[in-house]
Amino acid sequence: MEIIDATPEHSESEHKNHDVEVASSGLSSRDFNLKTAELIKSQIGEVEDVRKSLGLSQRKMCQLLLIDPSTWSRWVTGKTEPPPYVYRMLQWGLAVMEKYPETHPLSNYEKFEQLKKSVQLAKRVEQLEKGLNKDQQSKRGSFWSWLKG
């Protein structure tokens, strides 16, 4: 059984081949999806391993998968198994991030943090400049008062 690599360049005919593969496998659609999930899991690892390799917090991973954190906790502790579609989503996500690294959830966050630091630095420089200007003005004022006095 071959897993279709679900990167964006796949055509409709390849997806139709997937349907044919399900029908020709003799498995129900549910069983086929479970087998596919097992295969993907063997390729990419457990959901927690994927999360850690991406450098994401549990909260961020839950947001990306649109699940409740308690659901994630049940998956990680082994109380329940993630549904097959989760492994497919992770496989697609990893394929897209590999091809387009800028789509990594943290890439925009890191850019945002850098921008935020730049803005904070610019504000600090502006404050220092204002402070210097006030000092220069007060020194000029004291110089003029000394000169007059």
PATIGU-821760 format. One line per field, with one value per residue: residue number from 0; x, y, z of N, C-alpha, C, O, CB in turn. Coordinates in steps of 0.02 Angstrom, whole numbers, plus 50000, padded with zeros to 5 digits. Glycine has a CB too. Layout:
N
mipa: c(NUM / ...)
n_px: c(X / ...)
n_py: c(Y / ...)
n_pz: c(Z / ...)
ca_px: c(X / ...)
ca_py: c(Y / ...)
ca_pz: c(Z / ...)
c_px: c(X / ...)
c_py: c(Y / ...)
c_pz: c(Z / ...)
o_px: c(X / ...)
o_py: c(Y / ...)
o_pz: c(Z / ...)
cb_px: c(X / ...)
cb_py: c(Y / ...)
cb_pz: c(Z / ...)
***
This chain:
149
mipa: c(0 / 1 / 2 / 3 / 4 / 5 / 6 / 7 / 8 / 9 / 10 / 11 / 12 / 13 / 14 / 15 / 16 / 17 / 18 / 19 / 20 / 21 / 22 / 23 / 24 / 25 / 26 / 27 / 28 / 29 / 30 / 31 / 32 / 33 / 34 / 35 / 36 / 37 / 38 / 39 / 40 / 41 / 42 / 43 / 44 / 45 / 46 / 47 / 48 / 49 / 50 / 51 / 52 / 53 / 54 / 55 / 56 / 57 / 58 / 59 / 60 / 61 / 62 / 63 / 64 / 65 / 66 / 67 / 68 / 69 / 70 / 71 / 72 / 73 / 74 / 75 / 76 / 77 / 78 / 79 / 80 / 81 / 82 / 83 / 84 / 85 / 86 / 87 / 88 / 89 / 90 / 91 / 92 / 93 / 94 / 95 / 96 / 97 / 98 / 99 / 100 / 101 / 102 / 103 / 104 / 105 / 106 / 107 / 108 / 109 / 110 / 111 / 112 / 113 / 114 / 115 / 116 / 117 / 118 / 119 / 120 / 121 / 122 / 123 / 124 / 125 / 126 / 127 / 128 / 129 / 130 / 131 / 132 / 133 / 134 / 135 / 136 / 137 / 138 / 139 / 140 / 141 / 142 / 143 / 144 / 145 / 146 / 147 / 148)
n_px: c(50043 / 50034 / 50069 / 49995 / 50087 / 50044 / 50071 / 50051 / 50060 / 49992 / 49882 / 49707 / 49685 / 49776 / 49720 / 49602 / 49655 / 49689 / 49562 / 49528 / 49626 / 49585 / 49465 / 49512 / 49588 / 49514 / 49480 / 49377 / 49331 / 49358 / 49447 / 49550 / 49591 / 49636 / 49745 / 49823 / 49850 / 49927 / 50040 / 50086 / 50111 / 50218 / 50312 / 50324 / 50318 / 50259 / 50123 / 50163 / 50301 / 50314 / 50264 / 50362 / 50475 / 50444 / 50453 / 50348 / 50229 / 50118 / 49996 / 49997 / 50003 / 49880 / 49796 / 49828 / 49784 / 49653 / 49593 / 49542 / 49643 / 49631 / 49600 / 49718 / 49800 / 49746 / 49780 / 49920 / 49949 / 49906 / 49778 / 49680 / 49680 / 49745 / 49634 / 49635 / 49641 / 49716 / 49849 / 49866 / 49846 / 49958 / 50060 / 50039 / 50057 / 50192 / 50253 / 50220 / 50285 / 50415 / 50436 / 50401 / 50472 / 50440 / 50310 / 50308 / 50240 / 50308 / 50392 / 50334 / 50303 / 50430 / 50478 / 50387 / 50422 / 50553 / 50525 / 50450 / 50549 / 50633 / 50551 / 50536 / 50668 / 50686 / 50597 / 50659 / 50780 / 50727 / 50676 / 50796 / 50857 / 50768 / 50790 / 50925 / 50910 / 50835 / 50927 / 51028 / 50958 / 50931 / 51060 / 51100 / 51012 / 51056 / 51182 / 51155 / 51092 / 51197 / 51284 / 51215 / 51205)
n_py: c(49942 / 50107 / 50269 / 50421 / 50562 / 50709 / 50840 / 51006 / 50993 / 50881 / 50798 / 50788 / 50662 / 50583 / 50584 / 50518 / 50396 / 50360 / 50334 / 50224 / 50138 / 50117 / 50050 / 49937 / 49876 / 49797 / 49827 / 49909 / 50081 / 50145 / 50052 / 50057 / 50190 / 50184 / 50096 / 50173 / 50282 / 50217 / 50186 / 50315 / 50362 / 50279 / 50334 / 50472 / 50479 / 50485 / 50594 / 50685 / 50683 / 50741 / 50868 / 50915 / 50911 / 51012 / 51118 / 51175 / 51235 / 51142 / 51204 / 51286 / 51187 / 51124 / 51228 / 51237 / 51113 / 51124 / 51074 / 51028 / 51059 / 50957 / 50848 / 50830 / 50796 / 50672 / 50599 / 50601 / 50538 / 50413 / 50370 / 50383 / 50362 / 50467 / 50521 / 50451 / 50554 / 50654 / 50615 / 50619 / 50756 / 50806 / 50749 / 50812 / 50945 / 50943 / 50913 / 51026 / 51126 / 51085 / 51107 / 51241 / 51335 / 51456 / 51442 / 51383 / 51377 / 51450 / 51534 / 51656 / 51703 / 51721 / 51820 / 51920 / 51940 / 51988 / 52106 / 52171 / 52189 / 52275 / 52387 / 52420 / 52451 / 52561 / 52650 / 52666 / 52726 / 52845 / 52899 / 52918 / 53011 / 53118 / 53143 / 53185 / 53300 / 53379 / 53393 / 53464 / 53580 / 53629 / 53652 / 53749 / 53848 / 53874 / 53918 / 54036 / 54108 / 54120 / 54194 / 54313 / 54349)
n_pz: c(50000 / 49952 / 50009 / 49968 / 49931 / 49992 / 49938 / 49869 / 49726 / 49676 / 49565 / 49514 / 49462 / 49530 / 49656 / 49628 / 49601 / 49729 / 49783 / 49705 / 49749 / 49882 / 49858 / 49790 / 49886 / 49968 / 50094 / 50216 / 50207 / 50328 / 50391 / 50298 / 50312 / 50445 / 50431 / 50345 / 50429 / 50526 / 50450 / 50414 / 50542 / 50576 / 50493 / 50528 / 50665 / 50838 / 50889 / 50988 / 50974 / 50849 / 50876 / 50967 / 50884 / 50796 / 50877 / 50945 / 51067 / 51174 / 51179 / 51063 / 50965 / 50985 / 50947 / 50811 / 50764 / 50793 / 50911 / 51078 / 51223 / 51320 / 51245 / 51174 / 51281 / 51318 / 51204 / 51210 / 51331 / 51304 / 51328 / 51232 / 51054 / 50925 / 50795 / 50627 / 50530 / 50589 / 50583 / 50446 / 50424 / 50493 / 50417 / 50293 / 50333 / 50374 / 50253 / 50177 / 50254 / 50237 / 50103 / 50093 / 50197 / 50260 / 50300 / 50422 / 50584 / 50683 / 50614 / 50573 / 50699 / 50755 / 50670 / 50703 / 50837 / 50821 / 50752 / 50849 / 50948 / 50878 / 50865 / 51000 / 51030 / 50946 / 51005 / 51128 / 51090 / 51041 / 51160 / 51230 / 51147 / 51161 / 51296 / 51291 / 51214 / 51301 / 51405 / 51337 / 51305 / 51433 / 51475 / 51384 / 51421 / 51552 / 51521 / 51450 / 51551 / 51639 / 51563 / 51550 / 51681)
ca_px: c(50000 / 50074 / 50037 / 50001 / 50119 / 49992 / 50095 / 50005 / 50064 / 49956 / 49825 / 49645 / 49690 / 49811 / 49673 / 49556 / 49693 / 49682 / 49496 / 49533 / 49668 / 49543 / 49417 / 49546 / 49622 / 49469 / 49467 / 49327 / 49363 / 49383 / 49506 / 49603 / 49616 / 49675 / 49809 / 49861 / 49873 / 49982 / 50098 / 50110 / 50139 / 50284 / 50357 / 50335 / 50322 / 50200 / 50104 / 50203 / 50368 / 50308 / 50257 / 50427 / 50521 / 50425 / 50467 / 50285 / 50201 / 50057 / 49941 / 49999 / 49986 / 49807 / 49765 / 49838 / 49742 / 49584 / 49570 / 49546 / 49703 / 49618 / 49604 / 49790 / 49825 / 49724 / 49820 / 49990 / 49953 / 49886 / 49709 / 49646 / 49724 / 49721 / 49600 / 49680 / 49649 / 49767 / 49914 / 49867 / 49857 / 50028 / 50101 / 50032 / 50088 / 50264 / 50273 / 50216 / 50338 / 50479 / 50440 / 50395 / 50490 / 50408 / 50244 / 50314 / 50203 / 50351 / 50430 / 50301 / 50309 / 50498 / 50481 / 50350 / 50462 / 50608 / 50496 / 50432 / 50611 / 50657 / 50508 / 50554 / 50734 / 50676 / 50565 / 50711 / 50825 / 50690 / 50675 / 50863 / 50868 / 50729 / 50826 / 50984 / 50888 / 50816 / 50990 / 51061 / 50919 / 50941 / 51129 / 51101 / 50977 / 51099 / 51238 / 51130 / 51080 / 51263 / 51312 / 51178 / 51213)
ca_py: c(50000 / 50167 / 50330 / 50477 / 50621 / 50759 / 50908 / 51041 / 50980 / 50821 / 50811 / 50753 / 50591 / 50548 / 50575 / 50466 / 50334 / 50344 / 50303 / 50158 / 50098 / 50097 / 50000 / 49875 / 49846 / 49751 / 49852 / 49962 / 50147 / 50156 / 50011 / 50083 / 50251 / 50164 / 50069 / 50230 / 50319 / 50178 / 50194 / 50384 / 50365 / 50247 / 50378 / 50537 / 50471 / 50501 / 50665 / 50724 / 50689 / 50790 / 50934 / 50935 / 50924 / 51076 / 51171 / 51207 / 51219 / 51101 / 51250 / 51305 / 51128 / 51116 / 51280 / 51220 / 51054 / 51141 / 51026 / 51050 / 51034 / 50894 / 50796 / 50820 / 50761 / 50602 / 50567 / 50595 / 50489 / 50348 / 50352 / 50375 / 50370 / 50520 / 50494 / 50446 / 50616 / 50695 / 50596 / 50644 / 50828 / 50818 / 50732 / 50867 / 51005 / 50935 / 50917 / 51096 / 51163 / 51066 / 51140 / 51313 / 51345 / 51515 / 51425 / 51356 / 51421 / 51494 / 51581 / 51721 / 51724 / 51746 / 51884 / 51967 / 51956 / 52031 / 52171 / 52201 / 52211 / 52333 / 52444 / 52437 / 52483 / 52627 / 52692 / 52681 / 52776 / 52908 / 52925 / 52942 / 53073 / 53171 / 53159 / 53224 / 53366 / 53417 / 53410 / 53516 / 53642 / 53656 / 53678 / 53812 / 53897 / 53894 / 53956 / 54103 / 54142 / 54135 / 54246 / 54375 / 54364)
ca_pz: c(50000 / 49946 / 50034 / 49922 / 49960 / 49980 / 49927 / 49825 / 49654 / 49655 / 49521 / 49531 / 49443 / 49584 / 49711 / 49606 / 49610 / 49800 / 49791 / 49674 / 49794 / 49938 / 49834 / 49771 / 49944 / 50001 / 50162 / 50220 / 50206 / 50396 / 50402 / 50255 / 50345 / 50504 / 50406 / 50320 / 50488 / 50556 / 50407 / 50423 / 50610 / 50575 / 50457 / 50559 / 50738 / 50879 / 50884 / 51035 / 50944 / 50795 / 50909 / 50993 / 50828 / 50767 / 50926 / 50964 / 51132 / 51169 / 51166 / 50993 / 50925 / 50991 / 50906 / 50741 / 50749 / 50812 / 50962 / 51148 / 51256 / 51355 / 51193 / 51163 / 51340 / 51313 / 51152 / 51232 / 51386 / 51278 / 51346 / 51168 / 50995 / 50880 / 50736 / 50570 / 50493 / 50621 / 50555 / 50378 / 50430 / 50512 / 50359 / 50244 / 50362 / 50372 / 50182 / 50157 / 50288 / 50208 / 50038 / 50104 / 50268 / 50289 / 50327 / 50490 / 50630 / 50722 / 50572 / 50579 / 50769 / 50765 / 50635 / 50743 / 50896 / 50799 / 50737 / 50913 / 50979 / 50840 / 50884 / 51069 / 51026 / 50916 / 51056 / 51179 / 51059 / 51039 / 51229 / 51246 / 51109 / 51194 / 51357 / 51273 / 51193 / 51362 / 51439 / 51298 / 51312 / 51500 / 51479 / 51347 / 51463 / 51607 / 51493 / 51436 / 51615 / 51666 / 51522 / 51566 / 51751)
c_px: c(50045 / 50035 / 50048 / 50033 / 50075 / 50019 / 50051 / 50007 / 50028 / 49894 / 49764 / 49650 / 49726 / 49765 / 49620 / 49590 / 49689 / 49616 / 49496 / 49573 / 49628 / 49496 / 49452 / 49581 / 49579 / 49453 / 49410 / 49366 / 49394 / 49447 / 49565 / 49633 / 49657 / 49744 / 49854 / 49890 / 49931 / 50047 / 50128 / 50143 / 50208 / 50335 / 50374 / 50340 / 50256 / 50185 / 50146 / 50274 / 50367 / 50304 / 50325 / 50476 / 50506 / 50439 / 50405 / 50264 / 50139 / 49998 / 49938 / 49980 / 49910 / 49771 / 49770 / 49793 / 49668 / 49554 / 49577 / 49610 / 49692 / 49621 / 49677 / 49819 / 49807 / 49764 / 49891 / 49998 / 49932 / 49817 / 49667 / 49697 / 49699 / 49686 / 49648 / 49692 / 49704 / 49836 / 49921 / 49880 / 49930 / 50074 / 50098 / 50067 / 50164 / 50290 / 50272 / 50272 / 50407 / 50489 / 50440 / 50409 / 50457 / 50339 / 50248 / 50280 / 50247 / 50389 / 50399 / 50307 / 50378 / 50507 / 50445 / 50390 / 50521 / 50583 / 50479 / 50494 / 50639 / 50617 / 50526 / 50621 / 50727 / 50645 / 50617 / 50760 / 50792 / 50688 / 50743 / 50878 / 50830 / 50764 / 50887 / 50964 / 50869 / 50878 / 51025 / 51025 / 50930 / 51011 / 51134 / 51068 / 51021 / 51159 / 51216 / 51117 / 51146 / 51294 / 51280 / 51194 / 51278)
c_py: c(50062 / 50226 / 50385 / 50534 / 50680 / 50830 / 50940 / 51021 / 50916 / 50838 / 50773 / 50679 / 50551 / 50536 / 50522 / 50398 / 50311 / 50308 / 50232 / 50111 / 50074 / 50041 / 49934 / 49841 / 49794 / 49771 / 49903 / 50028 / 50163 / 50118 / 50036 / 50145 / 50235 / 50137 / 50126 / 50270 / 50283 / 50187 / 50264 / 50391 / 50334 / 50291 / 50442 / 50533 / 50488 / 50576 / 50709 / 50734 / 50741 / 50860 / 50959 / 50951 / 50990 / 51134 / 51208 / 51189 / 51175 / 51145 / 51269 / 51247 / 51116 / 51167 / 51262 / 51161 / 51065 / 51090 / 51057 / 51022 / 50968 / 50835 / 50779 / 50779 / 50687 / 50564 / 50552 / 50542 / 50419 / 50326 / 50343 / 50385 / 50429 / 50488 / 50494 / 50512 / 50661 / 50679 / 50621 / 50719 / 50843 / 50803 / 50788 / 50929 / 51001 / 50941 / 50989 / 51137 / 51147 / 51103 / 51216 / 51329 / 51406 / 51501 / 51394 / 51403 / 51469 / 51544 / 51651 / 51748 / 51755 / 51813 / 51938 / 51988 / 52002 / 52102 / 52208 / 52228 / 52273 / 52395 / 52467 / 52474 / 52553 / 52675 / 52713 / 52733 / 52844 / 52940 / 52953 / 53008 / 53131 / 53193 / 53201 / 53294 / 53409 / 53439 / 53467 / 53582 / 53672 / 53683 / 53744 / 53867 / 53920 / 53933 / 54028 / 54142 / 54160 / 54194 / 54314 / 54398 / 54390)
c_pz: c(50000 / 49972 / 49983 / 49959 / 49942 / 49976 / 49874 / 49751 / 49632 / 49615 / 49545 / 49516 / 49497 / 49643 / 49693 / 49614 / 49683 / 49813 / 49762 / 49719 / 49855 / 49916 / 49819 / 49830 / 49979 / 50073 / 50160 / 50221 / 50275 / 50409 / 50359 / 50286 / 50407 / 50483 / 50381 / 50377 / 50521 / 50515 / 50414 / 50491 / 50612 / 50539 / 50495 / 50636 / 50772 / 50874 / 50930 / 51008 / 50888 / 50824 / 50933 / 50937 / 50794 / 50814 / 50948 / 51035 / 51121 / 51150 / 51092 / 50947 / 50926 / 50948 / 50832 / 50719 / 50764 / 50860 / 51031 / 51180 / 51294 / 51307 / 51180 / 51221 / 51338 / 51260 / 51177 / 51287 / 51364 / 51298 / 51284 / 51113 / 50954 / 50820 / 50676 / 50533 / 50523 / 50593 / 50483 / 50379 / 50446 / 50454 / 50307 / 50270 / 50358 / 50300 / 50158 / 50189 / 50260 / 50141 / 50045 / 50177 / 50300 / 50316 / 50397 / 50538 / 50669 / 50679 / 50576 / 50650 / 50781 / 50730 / 50675 / 50804 / 50878 / 50785 / 50801 / 50949 / 50944 / 50859 / 50954 / 51070 / 50998 / 50966 / 51109 / 51153 / 51058 / 51109 / 51248 / 51209 / 51140 / 51258 / 51344 / 51252 / 51252 / 51399 / 51403 / 51305 / 51381 / 51507 / 51442 / 51389 / 51520 / 51582 / 51480 / 51501 / 51648 / 51630 / 51539 / 51637 / 51771)
o_px: c(50089 / 49975 / 50103 / 50010 / 50070 / 49992 / 50018 / 49957 / 50033 / 49859 / 49767 / 49622 / 49710 / 49769 / 49596 / 49558 / 49686 / 49613 / 49467 / 49556 / 49635 / 49489 / 49424 / 49600 / 49605 / 49417 / 49397 / 49426 / 49448 / 49496 / 49622 / 49694 / 49707 / 49794 / 49914 / 49948 / 49980 / 50101 / 50189 / 50196 / 50253 / 50395 / 50431 / 50364 / 50206 / 50228 / 50163 / 50304 / 50414 / 50337 / 50343 / 50515 / 50551 / 50437 / 50409 / 50279 / 50112 / 49955 / 49885 / 49945 / 49880 / 49720 / 49722 / 49768 / 49626 / 49498 / 49613 / 49629 / 49738 / 49641 / 49695 / 49858 / 49847 / 49781 / 49917 / 50048 / 49940 / 49798 / 49623 / 49751 / 49638 / 49706 / 49696 / 49747 / 49734 / 49876 / 49974 / 49920 / 49960 / 50123 / 50150 / 50103 / 50197 / 50343 / 50318 / 50304 / 50451 / 50544 / 50474 / 50362 / 50447 / 50310 / 50196 / 50291 / 50225 / 50416 / 50436 / 50314 / 50385 / 50540 / 50469 / 50393 / 50537 / 50615 / 50492 / 50493 / 50665 / 50645 / 50530 / 50629 / 50759 / 50664 / 50617 / 50780 / 50824 / 50696 / 50747 / 50908 / 50856 / 50767 / 50901 / 50998 / 50884 / 50882 / 51050 / 51057 / 50938 / 51021 / 51168 / 51091 / 51022 / 51184 / 51252 / 51130 / 51151 / 51324 / 51314 / 51196 / 51290)
o_py: c(50068 / 50233 / 50394 / 50554 / 50699 / 50876 / 50904 / 51033 / 50898 / 50887 / 50731 / 50637 / 50493 / 50484 / 50486 / 50348 / 50251 / 50259 / 50187 / 50052 / 50016 / 49991 / 49881 / 49782 / 49752 / 49736 / 49935 / 50030 / 50191 / 50145 / 50036 / 50153 / 50268 / 50153 / 50127 / 50291 / 50315 / 50195 / 50271 / 50422 / 50359 / 50287 / 50463 / 50580 / 50505 / 50616 / 50765 / 50787 / 50780 / 50906 / 51016 / 50999 / 51022 / 51192 / 51266 / 51134 / 51171 / 51126 / 51269 / 51257 / 51100 / 51152 / 51271 / 51160 / 51022 / 51066 / 51106 / 50965 / 50928 / 50780 / 50720 / 50732 / 50644 / 50506 / 50497 / 50506 / 50372 / 50268 / 50299 / 50414 / 50440 / 50435 / 50533 / 50524 / 50701 / 50724 / 50642 / 50744 / 50888 / 50839 / 50809 / 50962 / 51050 / 50970 / 51011 / 51178 / 51189 / 51126 / 51251 / 51335 / 51407 / 51543 / 51381 / 51464 / 51524 / 51593 / 51700 / 51808 / 51807 / 51858 / 51995 / 52048 / 52048 / 52151 / 52268 / 52282 / 52318 / 52449 / 52527 / 52523 / 52600 / 52734 / 52770 / 52778 / 52895 / 53000 / 53006 / 53053 / 53187 / 53252 / 53248 / 53342 / 53468 / 53495 / 53514 / 53635 / 53733 / 53733 / 53790 / 53923 / 53979 / 53978 / 54075 / 54202 / 54212 / 54238 / 54365 / 54457 / 54404)
o_pz: c(50043 / 49958 / 49957 / 50013 / 49884 / 50007 / 49837 / 49716 / 49573 / 49630 / 49591 / 49552 / 49508 / 49677 / 49736 / 49630 / 49698 / 49850 / 49791 / 49727 / 49875 / 49951 / 49834 / 49825 / 50016 / 50108 / 50109 / 50235 / 50279 / 50433 / 50382 / 50287 / 50420 / 50515 / 50393 / 50375 / 50542 / 50543 / 50420 / 50497 / 50647 / 50552 / 50496 / 50667 / 50741 / 50857 / 50911 / 51017 / 50881 / 50800 / 50921 / 50942 / 50766 / 50794 / 50967 / 51059 / 51066 / 51110 / 51061 / 50898 / 50875 / 50916 / 50794 / 50663 / 50751 / 50852 / 51041 / 51164 / 51300 / 51325 / 51176 / 51210 / 51355 / 51269 / 51166 / 51289 / 51402 / 51286 / 51282 / 51124 / 50948 / 50797 / 50674 / 50508 / 50488 / 50579 / 50461 / 50339 / 50416 / 50442 / 50281 / 50232 / 50341 / 50288 / 50123 / 50156 / 50260 / 50126 / 50007 / 50217 / 50361 / 50351 / 50427 / 50534 / 50686 / 50706 / 50583 / 50661 / 50813 / 50757 / 50680 / 50821 / 50915 / 50803 / 50808 / 50978 / 50977 / 50867 / 50967 / 51106 / 51022 / 50970 / 51132 / 51190 / 51073 / 51116 / 51279 / 51238 / 51144 / 51274 / 51381 / 51270 / 51254 / 51423 / 51434 / 51310 / 51388 / 51542 / 51465 / 51391 / 51536 / 51616 / 51496 / 51505 / 51681 / 51660 / 51542 / 51651 / 51830)
cb_px: c(49952 / 50095 / 50066 / 49932 / 50192 / 49940 / 50171 / 50016 / 50136 / 49936 / 49842 / 49585 / 49727 / 49873 / 49639 / 49534 / 49766 / 49688 / 49442 / 49566 / 49729 / 49502 / 49382 / 49597 / 49643 / 49499 / 49530 / 49281 / 49312 / 49330 / 49492 / 49575 / 49558 / 49637 / 49796 / 49816 / 49815 / 49964 / 50078 / 50052 / 50092 / 50280 / 50326 / 50279 / 50377 / 50213 / 50029 / 50206 / 50392 / 50245 / 50208 / 50456 / 50518 / 50351 / 50516 / 50229 / 50182 / 50043 / 49947 / 50069 / 50023 / 49785 / 49798 / 49910 / 49768 / 49540 / 49609 / 49482 / 49729 / 49550 / 49570 / 49828 / 49798 / 49649 / 49824 / 50016 / 49910 / 49935 / 49678 / 49587 / 49726 / 49781 / 49537 / 49653 / 49583 / 49766 / 49924 / 49800 / 49811 / 50047 / 50077 / 49958 / 50067 / 50285 / 50226 / 50147 / 50336 / 50483 / 50382 / 50324 / 50564 / 50404 / 50210 / 50389 / 50164 / 50400 / 50432 / 50228 / 50297 / 50549 / 50451 / 50282 / 50488 / 50642 / 50434 / 50395 / 50663 / 50651 / 50433 / 50557 / 50782 / 50632 / 50506 / 50748 / 50845 / 50619 / 50655 / 50916 / 50846 / 50658 / 50845 / 51023 / 50829 / 50770 / 51036 / 51065 / 50845 / 50927 / 51180 / 51065 / 50912 / 51123 / 51263 / 51066 / 51037 / 51309 / 51303 / 51103 / 51200)
cb_py: c(50000 / 50178 / 50351 / 50498 / 50631 / 50755 / 50909 / 51112 / 50975 / 50779 / 50791 / 50784 / 50584 / 50587 / 50642 / 50478 / 50343 / 50408 / 50346 / 50162 / 50138 / 50158 / 50026 / 49890 / 49900 / 49682 / 49884 / 49955 / 50202 / 50137 / 49938 / 50099 / 50297 / 50111 / 50018 / 50274 / 50329 / 50104 / 50181 / 50434 / 50329 / 50178 / 50397 / 50584 / 50514 / 50481 / 50673 / 50690 / 50621 / 50776 / 50930 / 50880 / 50867 / 51076 / 51219 / 51188 / 51285 / 51063 / 51314 / 51331 / 51066 / 51122 / 51348 / 51202 / 50994 / 51145 / 50960 / 51027 / 51085 / 50897 / 50818 / 50887 / 50793 / 50598 / 50611 / 50663 / 50511 / 50297 / 50406 / 50426 / 50305 / 50564 / 50536 / 50396 / 50654 / 50684 / 50519 / 50629 / 50858 / 50774 / 50664 / 50882 / 51013 / 50868 / 50873 / 51125 / 51148 / 50989 / 51118 / 51339 / 51352 / 51570 / 51376 / 51344 / 51379 / 51453 / 51557 / 51717 / 51665 / 51696 / 51879 / 51937 / 51892 / 52002 / 52164 / 52149 / 52155 / 52320 / 52424 / 52375 / 52441 / 52622 / 52655 / 52617 / 52754 / 52896 / 52869 / 52890 / 53064 / 53147 / 53095 / 53190 / 53360 / 53374 / 53349 / 53496 / 53628 / 53602 / 53627 / 53804 / 53868 / 53832 / 53924 / 54099 / 54098 / 54074 / 54230 / 54364 / 54307)
cb_pz: c(50061 / 49873 / 50104 / 49892 / 49933 / 50034 / 49907 / 49830 / 49635 / 49717 / 49448 / 49494 / 49376 / 49606 / 49728 / 49533 / 49589 / 49843 / 49756 / 49604 / 49818 / 49965 / 49772 / 49717 / 49993 / 50001 / 50193 / 50284 / 50187 / 50447 / 50385 / 50185 / 50364 / 50544 / 50350 / 50276 / 50538 / 50560 / 50333 / 50415 / 50659 / 50540 / 50390 / 50541 / 50765 / 50953 / 50902 / 51104 / 50917 / 50751 / 50968 / 51037 / 50778 / 50748 / 50897 / 50914 / 51172 / 51235 / 51209 / 50975 / 50951 / 51065 / 50918 / 50728 / 50787 / 50749 / 50958 / 51188 / 51304 / 51391 / 51128 / 51157 / 51404 / 51295 / 51090 / 51257 / 51444 / 51301 / 51391 / 51160 / 50952 / 50856 / 50720 / 50521 / 50490 / 50697 / 50557 / 50341 / 50484 / 50573 / 50327 / 50231 / 50434 / 50402 / 50138 / 50175 / 50362 / 50197 / 49994 / 50083 / 50274 / 50236 / 50280 / 50509 / 50679 / 50761 / 50499 / 50558 / 50817 / 50738 / 50564 / 50765 / 50930 / 50736 / 50693 / 50957 / 50978 / 50765 / 50879 / 51113 / 50983 / 50853 / 51090 / 51199 / 50988 / 51013 / 51278 / 51227 / 51036 / 51209 / 51394 / 51216 / 51145 / 51407 / 51444 / 51224 / 51301 / 51553 / 51449 / 51279 / 51489 / 51646 / 51427 / 51394 / 51662 / 51661 / 51447 / 51558 / 51789)
***
